[in-house]
Each structure stands twice: as C-alpha cells, then as structure tokens.
Amino acid sequence: MNKNKFGILSMLLAVVVAFASCKPAVEGEETGSKILINEVLMVNETNYQDDYGMHSAWVELFNKSYGNYNVASHMLKFSNTPGDTASYFIPKGDVLTLIPPRQHTLFWADGQPERGTFHVNFLLDPTQETWIGIYDGGNKLLNEVTIPANILAVDQSYARAIDGENKWEIRGEGTSKYVTPSTNNFTLDKNVKMEKFQVQDANGIGMAISAMAVVFSGLLLLFIIFGSIGKVSTWWALRTAAKAKGLSDEETKESMTKGSTPGEVFAAIAMAMHELQEDVHDHEDTVLTIEKVERRYSPWNSKIYSLRELPRK
C-alpha cells in the first residue's frame, strides 16, 4: 500500500511540474482577445488600393488565434475629439468577415459605408491624436490603439512590430520597415535556433540521444502510471469484496495479504511434491517389443473387406 501511495504522489507531482513548466505570458503581450488591431495607415497616396481602385486609409485586423474568427456584428469605433465617437457596425451575411487562423483583413476608412462591408463611415486625420477600438456584439472592448498626432507621413503606417505583440512602430520609413497590408508584419527568413543547433550538433548525435531519452522517459512514466493505477484498482476491489463479506479491518488486511492464488493450486503442488518424495507413482517399462505374426495379413488391413461384392446372377 505504501508503494501505491508513492505512485499516486509521483503522478500528482508530475502534473504539478507540467503545469509549472508552461510558458508564461510575455510581458507586454496581449492575451485577452483573439482579434486585434494590427496596423493602421492614415494617408494613402501610392499604397494598397481598395476594391474600387482607390487609395484610402485603412485599418488592419489580425486573428491571433488558431481557429476561425467572425467579426460580423462587431463594431469599429473611432475618435479624435473627446466625447465624439463614430461607430461602424460590421454587418452580417458577408462570408469574408470570417477571418482564418493567424490571418488579416482590411477595413477602408474612406467614410463611404455604402461601398460595402469593409468600408467604414469615418475618416482618419494624421494631424490629430486618433483612438480606434473594436467591440464585440455585446459592446465589450476587445482591443484598442491610440495613434499620436503628427507622427505618420504619407504612406506610413502605425503597426505592431510582430503580429499580435504589444510593441508598436512606424513603418514605411525605409526598406527594413515596410508597410504590410493584409500580411505578416514580420516574416522570419531564418531559424536562429536551428542554425545554432546545426553548428553544435552537426552529426545529429545529440538529437538522437535527446529523442531516445524523451521516448524512454515517456514509456517509463506510462509504466509507472498504469502500474500504480492497476495496483490501486486491485487493492480497492479486494477491499470492497472483503467489506461485502462483513470482515473486520484486521480480517480484511489478512485476506488482502494472502494474495489471489486459489487454495486448490497449493493443494495440487503439495500432492505432487509428496508423490515425488515418497516415490508412490507407477513405473512403466519403456521398452517396445515387436512380435512377428504368422499370418501375412490381418482382417483390419485386408482389402477384400473393403470391396463391394458383385451381385450373384
């Protein structure tokens, strides 16, 4: 029973360690909402064109989750004057409002909502401090951004340095920080960890040892878990059966320590040992004797008895 308790404690400890080893949220990273305002361009002269071929300001939303997200019935709100807020209700019925996992969508700030679902009813002014927020259907604020006044020039955007993170920067000032409508703000062109690992373990020996260690550790953990569960289940079943027979605690412990081998097995083993020691079993001759028979055939192998007799005429 002490081993069973040790197994249960080991499993609980493993669960606690697993939860403790989970990656904590990075400081400054937003984790409350699946949909985020990802990039805003306020003065568009030569940048991305809308579905009418016009250069309009735009607001980019990013679905940071790994499942589809529908922004239908959500609200985009805009304000550059205290107490004066414009709201745009995103209508239902447009299949394009369903944003795939880790993807983007643009809303054009051209003040002409009659042009379609993704054209809002307000304009953006870079000379004033601008607040933009997105709300769900229950008027709950999901995400917001405040763009300071006079920081964006023509064809420059205010964007997150990396999609979904909380660090913002001005884009469009050079070739290294370019405007990225409807695409990732930062694209990895190499894997630093993989390159470092290739240098440190060129032959893959460390990778092989690590992989085998993980596999064997997992198998050992499964062996301990299932073994402990089996022992606990057996102990509980024996205890329940003993209680059902009306045995006391002492009798229950005694019956559990006897094991599960039936008494008939022990009786058979004792009888076999007794016969072996007392030499009471029969002795038989192991020599085979073959005697020749005078008859050349015997009735059992004679073919005449197996043939059909012809009818007498």
Residue pairs with C-beta under 8 A, 6 or more apart in sequence:
1 235
3 231
4 228
4 231
4 232
4 235
7 224
7 225
7 227
7 228
7 231
7 232
8 228
8 232
10 224
10 228
11 224
11 225
11 228
14 221
25 31
26 165
28 165
28 166
28 167
29 164
29 165
29 166
30 36
30 143
30 164
30 165
30 166
32 142
33 142
33 143
34 63
34 64
34 65
34 69
34 142
35 61
35 62
35 63
35 64
35 69
35 71
35 74
35 99
35 134
35 142
35 143
36 61
36 62
36 64
36 142
36 143
36 160
36 164
37 59
37 60
37 61
37 62
37 132
37 133
37 134
37 143
37 144
37 145
38 60
38 61
38 62
38 104
38 159
38 160
38 163
38 164
38 185
39 59
39 60
39 157
39 158
39 159
39 160
39 171
39 179
39 180
39 181
39 185
40 57
40 58
40 59
40 60
40 124
40 130
40 132
40 145
40 147
40 157
40 158
40 159
41 47
41 48
41 57
41 58
41 152
41 155
41 156
41 157
41 158
41 179
41 181
42 57
42 109
42 124
42 125
42 126
42 130
42 147
42 152
42 157
42 158
43 57
43 126
43 152
43 153
43 154
43 155
43 156
44 55
44 56
44 57
44 58
44 155
45 55
45 154
45 155
46 55
46 155
47 55
47 155
47 179
47 181
48 55
48 58
48 106
48 179
48 181
48 182
49 55
50 56
50 58
50 108
50 110
50 115
50 119
51 115
51 116
51 118
52 115
54 110
56 108
56 109
56 110
57 108
57 109
57 110
57 123
57 124
58 106
58 107
58 108
58 109
58 181
59 76
59 106
59 107
59 109
59 120
59 132
60 104
60 105
60 106
60 107
60 159
60 181
60 182
61 71
61 99
61 104
61 105
61 106
61 107
61 134
62 102
62 103
62 104
62 160
62 163
62 164
63 69
63 99
63 100
63 101
63 102
63 103
63 104
64 102
64 163
64 164
65 101
65 102
66 101
66 102
67 101
68 98
68 99
68 100
68 101
69 98
69 99
70 97
70 98
70 99
71 90
71 97
71 99
71 105
71 134
72 90
72 91
72 92
72 93
72 94
72 97
72 98
73 89
73 90
73 91
73 92
73 136
73 137
74 90
74 134
74 135
74 136
74 137
74 142
75 87
75 88
75 89
75 90
75 134
75 135
75 136
75 139
76 87
76 88
76 90
76 107
76 120
76 132
76 133
76 134
77 85
77 86
77 87
77 88
77 132
77 133
77 134
77 135
78 85
78 86
78 87
78 88
78 109
78 120
78 122
78 124
78 130
78 131
78 132
79 85
79 86
79 130
79 131
80 125
80 128
80 129
80 130
80 131
81 128
86 121
86 122
88 107
88 113
88 120
88 121
88 122
90 97
90 117
91 117
94 117
96 105
96 117
96 118
97 105
97 117
99 105
102 163
104 181
104 182
104 183
105 118
105 182
106 118
106 181
106 182
107 118
107 119
107 120
108 115
108 118
108 119
108 120
109 120
109 122
109 123
109 124
110 119
110 120
110 123
111 120
111 121
111 122
111 123
112 119
112 121
113 119
113 120
113 121
124 130
126 147
126 149
126 150
126 151
126 152
127 149
127 150
128 149
129 146
129 147
129 148
129 149
130 146
130 147
130 149
131 144
131 145
131 146
131 147
132 144
132 145
132 146
132 147
133 141
133 142
133 143
133 144
133 145
134 141
134 142
134 143
134 144
135 141
135 142
136 142
145 158
145 168
147 158
151 158
151 170
152 158
152 170
153 172
155 172
155 179
156 170
156 171
156 172
156 173
156 179
157 170
157 171
157 172
157 179
158 168
158 169
158 170
158 171
159 168
159 169
159 170
159 171
159 179
159 180
159 185
160 166
160 167
160 168
160 169
160 185
161 167
161 168
161 169
161 185
161 186
162 185
162 186
163 184
163 185
163 186
169 177
170 177
171 177
171 178
171 179
171 180
171 185
172 178
172 179
197 207
200 206
201 207
235 256
238 255
238 256
238 260
239 252
239 256
242 251
242 252
242 255
242 256
243 252
247 255
274 280
275 281
299 305
